[in-house]
Amino acid sequence: MSPLCTAVHNELNKERGLRKMRFFKQGVKKEHGKGATLYFLFPVICLMLAFLILSGCAQAPAPIAPHPQEEASAEPVEKPVEEAVADKYIIMATTTSTYDSGLLDVLLPAFMEKYGIEVQVIFKGTGQALELGQRGDVDILLVHDRASELRLVEEGYFSDRHDVMYNDFVMVGPAADPAGVKGMAKVTDAFSAIAGGGYTFLSRGDDSGTYRRELKIWEKAGVSDFRDWYLSVGQGMGDTLRMTSEMQGYTLTDRGTYLSLKDKLDLEIVLQGDPVLFNQYGVMAVNPQKHAHVKYASTQKFIDFMMSPEGQDIIASFRIGGESLFFPGKGIKD
């Protein structure tokens, strides 16, 4: 028994001996009713209190064992590693020419069949498509303004760019050819003849790759005075060609879109073959270091597919009326 408990025990014994004396001195014995009852109950209460104190002193309280769940939670819990979930789709910004030509109607189903990833497409002019990529609103781009693409790769907006295919631009116009463009070798001469004679020319006017190329040609031709003969329609290539056909004017178009719509147009190719009209397409991913949310792994699969023998064969074999609309790979030297 501890010293503290021994002291309490001795004090209780003293209390028992003095109990009668205190009550007699206080006159408890002379009281009746409630006072008498308290007199007889008091010894019982003291005995109960002593029993409780002695029981507590005789046995020290046992330490509280931790609950099994609490003990387990003390150790760090390793969460199961979640397996990477394959993307169901990616978003691609591309030009209206790839849409109007029908090429994507063949390429995209082949990619989805192989990888199970849908490619959702936004059709814009190249300038607008590049802006979408710079903002991180899409995952991948298929466009045709090589100089701008390479510059934006250097600036860190895009990565993994490849020269995926090419074709060329051509000038189309009415069969009568009032500007006398047929037989000219240089597109700058054709543009000068159209401007000088005030013949109707329709421009896409939509910051597309085609429009950007057109502006460069006008600049090289030394033409800066655009009057009523020049119509900026702000439309995609297909719609611009339809309007040009209706108005029997001239326009600059990529060969692929023209060939895909040729049978529905009253237009002819009046000039082609000038090296200035070469048209390279590039495919590239939005840089995940700029926009961490993009689906970079899945875009890599699409780029690999486009550059693979399978993808390049699809591009090479895509024809309308027996004529190739695009040619695989890179068609120009740096």
Number of C-alpha atoms within 10 A of each C-alpha: 9 8 9 9 16 12 10 14 17 10 11 14 11 10 13 13 10 10 12 14 10 12 13 11 9 10 10 16 13 10 12 11 7 8 13 13 12 13 16 10 10 11 14 11 12 13 12 10 12 16 13 10 13 15 11 12 18 11 9 8 8 6 6 6 8 9 9 8 8 10 10 11 10 8 8 7 8 6 6 6 6 6 6 6 6 12 15 12 16 19 18 24 26 24 26 22 28 21 19 21 24 17 20 15 12 12 18 18 14 16 19 15 10 9 15 14 20 16 22 13 18 17 18 22 28 28 21 18 24 27 13 20 22 18 12 20 17 25 27 34 28 24 27 26 20 15 8 14 23 15 12 15 17 11 10 15 21 27 21 13 18 18 19 25 22 21 20 20 24 22 23 28 27 20 13 11 17 17 21 12 23 18 10 14 14 17 25 19 16 22 24 19 17 20 22 11 11 15 19 22 21 22 25 26 19 20 17 27 24 27 22 17 20 22 16 13 20 18 12 14 18 12 15 10 8 10 10 9 14 18 17 13 14 17 18 22 29 20 15 21 30 18 17 24 20 13 15 22 24 29 25 26 25 24 23 26 22 28 20 20 15 18 10 12 16 17 25 18 21 19 21 21 13 15 13 15 23 17 22 22 25 20 24 25 28 31 23 18 12 14 18 11 13 21 21 20 12 21 25 15 14 24 21 14 18 24 19 13 12 14 20 18 14 18 24 15 15 18 18 15 10 8 12 16 26 25 21 22 19 16 16 11 4 4
